[in-house]
Amino acid sequence: MNCPRCGAADDRVVDSRTSGDGAAIRRRRECLACFQRFTTYERVEETPLRVVKKSGERVRFDRDRIRSGMLRACEKLSVGMEEIEAAVARVEARCQGEFDREIPSSVIGSLVMDELRDLDQVAYVRFASVYREFRDVEQFMETLRPIIEGRGGGAS
């Protein structure tokens, strides 16, 4: 493993732990050249899953794209990185577990929306507004209604 700071290949493992869902091993490493500490994850390599986009194009499944979309939706909100990583892991696990070779991008988007709905309502609405490509305010309000009614029903 090369150090992200200096590029040296010599490091030592300081700590190893399994992730919460047991699908990965998290390792804290220390570069022996510059003493920078960094984290790596070890996962089982499975048959690559392909994503079928709206255009029909097929691309390799990339968990980093899910993470970046969730990070953008959660920007400037009080959602921790660990919560986002756990949500990304759940989405990836469901994709890998429920589909053998190909998965429609719409399914991934729905899974991400489900996770964001549980994490933060603002992040959910942000993601939904881009993902669903709202064309007018009424479409936007249809997404907001359940959130508003759910909040209004619980507060008395």
N, C-alpha and C positions, 0 to 999 in steps of 0.2 A: 504494500500500500504506500503510495507516494504522499508525502507531507503536502497539504494544501498551501502552506506558506513558502517553504524553501525547495520543495520537490524531491527531497532526499527519500530514498527507499527504505532506510533503516528506522524502525520504530519498535516500541514495545507496547504490549497490551497492559493497560493499567487496571481495567475493570471490564467484566463481561456480564451481561444480563439478558435474559429472554424478554421479549416485548410482552406487553400485557396480554395479547391474544396468542402468544406462543408461536407466531409465524415468522419471527425474525430474532436474531441475536444482535444486541446493541453492544458495541465495543468502544470503550474510551481508550485512545491510543496517545502515546507521547513520542514525538520525533526525537531521535537520539542526536540529531545534528543541531536543531534550533530550540528544542524543548517545548515547542508548540503542542498543545493538546487538541485533539480533534476526535470526532465520533464517526464510526462507520457502522453500517448495518449489513448483516449477512442473512440472505433469504434463500430458500430453495428455488432453483431455477425450474420453471415449468414450461410446458409447451407454449410458445408465444401466442398470445391472444391478439386477434386482429379486430380493429374497430372499423365498422362500416359507417361511413359518413353519409350525410344527406345526399351528397352528389353521387354516391355509389362508390367513391374512392375508398380503398382499404389501406389503413395505416396500422402500424404496430401500436399496441396498447402501451400507454406511457403514463405511469402514476404521477410523474412530475407535472404533467399538464393538469391533472386533477388538483394537485396541491396548489399550483399557481392560480388556478381559477378560484379555489377556495380562499387563498390568501388575498386575492384582489377583492373578493366579496367581503372579507372580514377586516379589510384595511381600516385602521383608526377605530376599531371596536375592541372591546375587552375580551377577545377570544384568544386564549393561549395557544402557543405553537404545539404544545402536547395534545390539546384537544383537536386541533386541525390534523395533526399526524395520525391520531387515532381514527378520526373520521375517514381520512384517505385510506388507511389500512382496511377499514370496514368496507368501503366501496370496492377496493381492489379485491378483497376476499370474496365478496358477493359476485363480482364479475367473473373471477376465476372459478368459483364454485358452481355457478349456475350456467355458464357457457363454456363449451369445449374449445371452439376455434375462433368464432366470430361473434361480435356483440354490436348491436346498433348503437350509434352515438346517443340516440334519444334515450336509451335505457340508462346509460352512464349519467346523462344529464339529470334524469329523474332521481337516480340514487343520490347524486350530489345534492339535489334540492331537498331530499328527505333528511339528509344529514345536517344541512344548513338550517333547516326548519327547527331542528332540535337544539342546535348550537346557539343561534342568534337570529331573531326575526328580521332585523335590518339586513343582515348578510343574506338571508333567504330571499328577501325582496330584491336586493341588488342583483343577485345571481339570476333570479327568475326574470327580471326585466331584460337582461341581455339574452339569456337562454331561450326564452319564449318569444323574443323579438316583438314586443308589444307594438301595435300600430296606432293605438289610441288610448285615451285615459280610461275608457270603460274596461278594456282588457286588463289594465293595471289594477283597477278597482276590484275586479273579480278575484284577483290573487290576494288583495289586501283584506277583502271582506271576512274570510274565516279567521284571520289574525285579529282583526278589530272586534268581531263578535266574540271570539274566545276570550279576549282581554276584558271586554265589557261585561261578559257574563260572570266572570270570576270576581270582579271588584264590586263590593256592595258596602 
